[in-house]
């Protein structure tokens, strides 16, 4: 290496490398900044209103369950079967909720939906409501226990249960149409009220929900 | 003098940094290496210990999906079906989170390597996830939840056909076949027929590449349902194609009880790394690391389902080993192209670092060499193959066992499936998981 080359090299080292170093360090700084920004998106919890619409995934959620239950019960109580029954028997009909089958593409907790329906029916004050099969077993067990342990005045007798006049049965179905990152989810909830005396279907209700879901194609 | 000292100090610092970085990164193990102890515990027939080992070796955030998938499979082996479903559902949600293209991961993959990508599940993982969940629900006696899983499989299969349109694995015949069986179990033969038709088409399409032919049980199911629905023309076509003259009469079929035995055999292939390093004319060392599947010896060559009166052979219905290898072969061109692009980026980074300081260049070269590892992540706790045995029996109690046989037809293991009370026109699903000759079945059964 010649002296002049050596001097040039020394001059390069003594002065800050103005071309390469800032490029490299600015890239590093940009990556650190991006990482810091991403890290700032932390975990948080906020209480939200029960009626506020927050559809995060597009799947069946608590709001769908509640709105469908409210609308279907309102429709059921507004139909002729209720007036006909009251005219014939002079009293409120007694209803029991049977099973609601989940025939959809996702795991839906049908118990919360059944509970929503029960609540709407009971709160309407226009029908009487009886416990479902599992609850009845628990209550009968309690009566058997009372037979042995409760005082005669407070004891509740067997064979005095109120039999239901109608059973509410239903199903949740879905159809999903997808193309690329777009998806249309269509839910159809069908409910039927069946007379326990003669198997007559006295009311059929149906509620549809359609959702358009667009999935992100890019993330940080 | 001062300047010389400063130079010497900075070169020394950079050298130390390079050595430390190199040492730190050489300590980084690949996923395959991390899973070796977990796999050994499974081979010993102890899925519970395998779970503990998996928990003791947590992967990074990018390994979340593969860790959850392996966890779900191990929990199923340990007989914890609900916990298995929770892990697999978490994996499903995690896949949805990492599915969109990530800008930082794309940049990272060009500098660090393929492991910069979060594992988002291979195409067959995304189907098998729901299939195993369906198995869990059937074991839990929740057929309607199993039905939800097969509907989710159907959605996933539709996407698979779009995303993998040029792949040999653009359909999953076993997923279709199992869907059909669950539909029959739920009393929906019309839906079952649709699924059986799709399964038959997919088996025909893939038989050459995957080596799994249309199972005889599926052929008989198709002929029986074609008869039941009066589809004479279709039945005649199938009869000719399958060269079968005899199949179950639909009325007789309804009077019998049906047993479906599905056995997962072995472990899915292990992904390993093969790397090549070269030095260029400027002294930079570059390496290309690519994954490959290590060959595994197939221990089980046939399975027999035995009852007190008769024995039938189980048929292979899904070859996960073959699917994984084909998918990696199809991906190889993309992996090589990305590795070459990475070489160019790494060369630039080394040169930039060298311009600052030769020792920094060395440090960067060591970093790029140590960081560039092949992606060896895989859902290794899956079986290598699934076999199925279908048998229709008179209602009543039946005691069954599975006999696993090796290449020369010698018995490897026998697994008692217990005595089962069967009712007419019902489907009974029994699952078994055979891991190795030494251990045999790892399935835990109640009361046995």
Interface residues (C-beta under 8 A of the other chain):
Chain A: X13 X14 X17 X19 X20 X21 X23 X24 X34 X38 X101 X102 X103 X104 X105 X106 X107 X174 X176 X178 X180 X215 X216 X217 X218 X219 X220
Chain B: X3 X7 X96 X97 X98 X99 X100 X101 X102 X103 X104 X144 X145 X147 X148 X151 X152 X154 X155 X158 X159 X162 X349 X352 X353 X355 X356
